[in-house]
C-alpha cells in the first residue's frame, strides 16, 4: 500500500446508509424508501477506489489520495466504487448518511451528479451540493444485465449542518469516461 492509498472497512450499521436501488428505481435507507425531495452531497468527503464485499461482512475499501486518482486494483475480485457523505430530510431535519457502493448504477449516478457541479466545488468550500430527486433515468444495458441511474438535478449550494470536517474538495473529474 502506498502513502496515497487508504484502506478501511465500512460500518455494518445500515441505518446510517443511503443507497440508490436501480432495480426499484428508488432511494432507500435501512430498507425503507426515502421520501425526501432533495439529497445533499458533501463533495469534500468523496473518495473513490476499489472495494471488496466478503459474504456477511462490511465492504473493505482501498481509496486513492484524491477522488480523481484511483489506486491500483488490489485483486481481480475488487470492484470500483465510491464513498460520500449525504444529507436527506428525515422527521423534518437533515440527517447525515453515508452513500457508498460498488454497483455500476450508483457509481454512474454519483458521476453524473458530480459532473453537474465540476468547476464550482472549490468556490463553495465547506458547503453541500443540493440536488432535487427527480426519479430515475432510462434503463441502460450494462454487461449481461440492465441498470438505471438516479435522476437528480443540481439546485444550488447550501451551508453544511454544524460540523467540523477537513475539506479535501476538488474539481477534478471522477470516473471520467466521456
C-alpha atoms as one frame of an Amber mdcrd trajectory, in Angstrom:
protein
   0.000   0.000   0.000   1.373   3.424  -0.932   1.023   6.584   1.130  -1.682
   7.719  -1.284  -3.993   4.819  -0.549  -6.295   4.408   2.385  -7.796   1.113
   3.438 -10.734   0.767   5.801 -13.830  -1.298   6.330 -17.284   0.254   6.191
 -19.628   0.036   9.136 -22.286  -2.641   9.050 -24.891  -0.318  10.661 -27.289
   0.057   7.721 -29.332   2.816   9.411 -26.628   5.335   8.626 -26.535   4.493
   4.902 -28.472   5.627   1.860 -28.442   3.866  -1.493 -29.906   4.086  -4.970
 -31.696   0.850  -5.821 -31.610   0.648  -9.617 -33.970  -2.345  -9.781 -36.633
  -0.495  -7.745 -35.698   2.922  -9.170 -35.824   4.349  -5.641 -33.579   5.755
  -2.932 -33.566   3.614   0.208 -32.232   3.882   3.738 -32.340   0.987   6.182
 -34.570  -0.918   3.733 -37.158   1.882   3.641 -37.936   4.134   0.709 -36.589
   7.659   1.128 -39.435  10.137   0.790 -37.228  13.244   0.758 -37.439  15.509
  -2.297 -33.766  16.541  -2.060 -30.422  14.952  -1.387 -27.346  16.985  -0.459
 -23.814  15.722  -1.052 -20.661  16.776   0.758 -18.080  16.534  -2.008 -15.276
  17.244   0.494 -15.849  13.666   1.747 -15.869  11.978  -1.684 -13.474   9.054
  -2.031 -13.117   6.713  -4.995 -11.313   3.435  -5.173 -11.729  -0.306  -5.028
 -13.874  -2.332  -2.686 -14.484  -5.953  -1.891 -17.533  -7.240  -0.043 -16.870
 -10.594   1.599 -20.015 -12.605   2.410 -21.567 -11.438   5.689 -19.033  -8.665
   6.252 -18.664  -4.957   5.577 -17.018  -3.646   2.406 -13.260  -3.249   2.706
 -12.066  -0.253   0.684  -8.798   0.858  -0.900  -9.072   4.549  -1.800  -6.774
   6.815  -3.774  -5.250  10.016  -2.396  -7.931  12.062  -4.183 -11.177  11.154
  -5.973  -9.772  11.691  -9.459  -6.949   9.177  -8.917  -7.814   5.526  -8.489
  -5.182   3.393  -6.792  -4.003   0.159  -8.383  -6.712  -2.517  -8.294  -5.772
  -4.823  -5.383  -7.263  -8.059  -6.800  -9.496  -9.192  -9.655 -12.341  -9.572
  -7.138 -12.289  -5.858  -6.216 -14.846  -3.563  -7.850 -14.649   0.154  -8.496
 -16.700   2.209  -6.064 -17.094   5.362  -4.026 -17.874   6.782  -0.590 -19.507
  10.156   0.157 -21.454  11.721   2.998 -25.003  12.710   2.089 -27.826  14.538
   3.840 -31.522  13.743   3.497 -34.537  15.121   5.297 -35.975  12.741   7.885
 -38.521  13.773  10.501 -38.212  17.433   9.414 -34.453  17.592   9.988 -31.402
  16.950   7.828 -29.837  13.591   8.666 -26.311  12.651   7.661 -25.982   9.318
   5.863 -23.174   7.541   4.060 -23.647   6.720   0.404 -21.110   4.141  -0.742
 -21.407   1.489  -3.379 -19.692  -0.912  -5.721 -22.681  -1.040  -8.110 -22.389
   0.447 -11.600 -25.763   2.245 -11.437 -24.848   4.052  -8.225 -21.320   4.818
  -9.420 -22.732   6.288 -12.626 -25.314   8.262 -10.585 -22.616   9.908  -8.442
 -20.541  10.608 -11.572 -23.491  12.355 -13.244 -24.242  14.368 -10.108 -20.574
  15.324  -9.690 -20.429  16.375 -13.344 -23.173  18.968 -12.656 -21.016  20.775
 -10.072 -17.495  20.465 -11.541 -15.899  23.895 -11.645 -17.883  25.182  -8.659
 -16.759  22.843  -5.873 -13.671  24.749  -4.708 -15.579  28.054  -4.766 -18.131
  26.521  -2.380 -15.715  25.029   0.124 -17.465  23.932   3.311 -20.884  23.757
   1.640 -23.043  20.875   0.463 -24.425  20.479  -3.054 -28.217  20.151  -3.019
 -29.952  18.094  -5.715 -33.641  17.505  -6.337 -34.631  13.854  -6.510 -36.387
  13.550  -9.870 -36.855   9.792 -10.168 -34.821   7.585 -12.476 -33.141   7.948
 -15.848 -33.854   5.473 -18.645 -32.776   1.867 -18.151 -29.493   1.017 -19.872
 -27.823  -2.245 -20.794 -24.655  -2.989 -18.813 -22.845  -6.250 -19.481 -25.381
  -9.069 -19.217 -27.936  -7.038 -17.266 -29.738  -3.724 -17.047 -29.410  -0.797
 -14.665 -30.533   2.777 -14.365 -29.194   5.854 -12.677 -30.810   8.202 -10.219
 -32.184  11.323 -11.889 -31.070  14.272  -9.763 -30.820  17.939 -10.717 -28.399
  20.345  -9.059 -30.310  23.047  -7.188 -27.532  25.004  -5.501 -25.059  25.133
  -2.666 -26.122  25.261   0.971 -24.468  25.661   4.342 -23.481  22.369   5.884
 -25.170  21.405   9.124 -22.942  22.389  12.077 -19.926  20.097  11.859 -16.169
  20.387  11.683 -14.806  18.461   8.673 -11.499  18.692   6.831 -12.275  19.827
   3.278 -10.473  17.926   0.507 -12.745  19.156  -2.303 -11.534  19.002  -5.871
 -12.933  19.972  -9.253 -11.101  17.103 -10.982 -13.468  14.734 -12.865 -14.240
  11.337 -11.340 -14.843   8.081 -13.208 -14.197  10.112 -16.359 -15.414   8.055
 -19.308 -16.607  10.863 -21.587
